[in-house]
Every structure is written in structure tokens, then in C-alpha cells.
Amino acid sequence: MKFFKTKPSAISQRYVISPAEFDEVTERKFPFEQKNTDKRISLYGICPSCLNPIQLVGMSSESKMSPYGKHTGKNVNGLPRWNQEKYEYCPYAAEKNRKQIDENELLPEITDNVIELYNLLRDNFDRVVYVVQKSLDIRCSPKFWKEALKQYLANNAYLYPWLTESNLPYIFALRGMTHNRVFGQRVRIGTELYEKLNKHKYVNMLDVDNQNDDYRIISNKGGFLNIEFRFAGHQQKAGDGETLVESVRFCIDDLMTGKMVHDKRIEFDETYFMNIVNSQKSNYRNKTLLDIANKLMPPLS
């Protein structure tokens, strides 16, 4: 892994594993720097995904490798107690120990980590929508997002074991948008998705009232149009010293013909969403979307 945390929280900041970053955020204080029984100095942090203790490797100036973090597999003084179950759901876990993703699996109980991520979605629903729309080159109505959130909650998707603060927008799409109709939503002009939909026999791309808008509305022409969003194939791949590569398949299906109109794997950066959440520049908030989330998402306990 390339990042570490200093607090055992799903929403705490991720820091780059480097000597300079480590020195700045930890000041090399206990429990992040410790002397072992053999008098050797070891550096520690918290896994950004499973929140277990990790050891930071390759941090000395003599090291020929790029710094990275690896799970300790045991308790470390001053850091969160080792949790084997959380480790098995971690994308950074050794492949032999890591559970294979099952998109139908849910955690058996609500934990503090689940509540943190639930609250993150509720308090930043507008930003989740922003990331999804930007990644997919679409714009959807508040009514669409209300129904997607209802679907996400009805299926208890906040208990998805592989949910993290970094993939929250995409897991929301995976569990909330699938099988929702595309009709009436907007697609950005000139994108791969736009070109594929524009070639469909029964799709008509209508101008938006604002002539300067880069989007067109999906409508029908000459026949019945029944096309839906679908997300599947959630994947995570990471190794020692590697950046996490995480993705989902974004598809659009024509239910009349049984054919796929669009099929593309969407990769996402593990720090992008939280950078938006924590940015001092992102002061604009979409009150309509926030009101939807506040109404549909009572406190979880």
C-alpha cells in the first residue's frame, strides 16, 4: 500500500508513505516510531482500509526500494488491536488471506465503521452524486438520485464488506443505480457513451434548454425505449508497494433486445472522493440532494 492513516477511523485522512510525510504528521512519536526488543527502530501506521496496524518498510535513506506499508498480522502497542476479520476484507491483504469479492455479501451487524460510512454518505450525498456523474459523463435528475438512494438503503448496501470511504461513490452506483432507467437523463456530448446511445435505433438526443450546455437528454423516437443502468464486477487489486487499482463495470442494457448498449470498466482513485470532501474550495453544496439524504437516512444504530 502507498498510504497510511494515523487515526483508526474510516473517514480519517490518508497520508502518502514517505519519510517526509511520516515525519511531518507523526513527528516520529510513539506509537508510530517504536524501539523493538532487539533495539531496532520500527515505523508503524494504520491501514487506510481495514484500520489494522501496518509496518512502514523502505523508509531509510539507504533503502533501494520505494516505501510501502504491510500488515503486521499482530497487535502493536498503542495502535488498534489486530482484527483478522477486517483484514480478510482488505484489498491490501495477501491474496491467500483475502476474501474474494461477493457483491451479494453483507456484514452481519452494524459496526462503528459502518455508521461512519453511512454518515459520510448522508452528509456528502451531493458530492457522491458529483463524483458518479463526472466519472460516467452523465447528469441525472434529483428524482433519479432519490430513487437510487432508496434502492441502496432498501438493500442495506451500507453493510457491504468492501465499502470504504474512497470507493463510496462507486459502491453507491453499484448498489443503488443498477436497473434504474436511463430515459430522461442527460449524457455529455462527444463521449463514448453519447456516441453509443446516439446510434441506438430508438434513442433521440434532445437539446437542453440552455444552448451552451454540453449535455443532451435521452429521449425516444419511433418505438418503445427500455434501457437501464447496470453495474457489476467490483474489483480490487493491490500488493506490497503498489497503488490500489479498484474498478467496476458500467453497462447500459437494452431490455427489449437483450443486448448491451455500453460496457466500460471504470477505475477510480483511492483519494479522489475524500479530497473533494476535505477541500476548502468545495464550498458549494446542493441543498436539494442533501435534503433528500437527510430525509431518507435517519441515524443508524
ZIBELFEN-V287878 format. One record per backbone hydrogen bond with DSSP energy under -1.0 kcal/mol. CO is the residue of the C=O (numbers start at 1). NH is the residue of the N-H. Records with the same first field share a line. If there is no record, write none. Layout:
CO->NH ; NH
This chain:
1->69
2->17
4->15
5->46
7->9
9->12
15->4
16->18
18->22
19->23
20->24
21->25
22->26
23->27
26->29
29->32 ; 33
32->44
34->42
36->39
40->36
42->34
43->56
45->54
46->5
47->51
52->47
53->72
54->45
55->70
57->68
60->63
68->57
70->55
76->79
83->87
84->88
87->90
88->99
90->93
94->97 ; 98
102->105
111->115
112->116
113->117
114->118
115->119
116->120
117->121
118->122
119->123
120->124
124->128
125->129
126->130
127->131
128->132
129->133
130->134
131->135
132->136
133->137 ; 138
137->188
139->186
141->145
142->146
143->147
144->148
145->149
146->150
147->151
148->152
149->153
150->154
151->155
152->157
153->156
156->159
157->160
159->107
160->163
167->171
168->172
169->173
170->174
171->175
172->176
173->177
177->180
180->229
182->185
185->218
186->139
187->216
188->191
191->195
192->196
193->197
194->198
197->200
200->203
202->221
204->219
206->217
210->213
214->189
216->187
217->206
218->184
219->204
226->255
227->182
228->253
229->179
230->251
232->249
235->247
237->245
239->242
245->237
246->268
247->235
248->266
249->232
250->264
251->230
252->261 ; 262
253->228
254->258
259->254
262->252
264->250
266->248
271->275
272->276
273->277
274->278
281->283
285->287
286->290
287->291
288->292
289->293
290->294
291->295
292->296
293->297
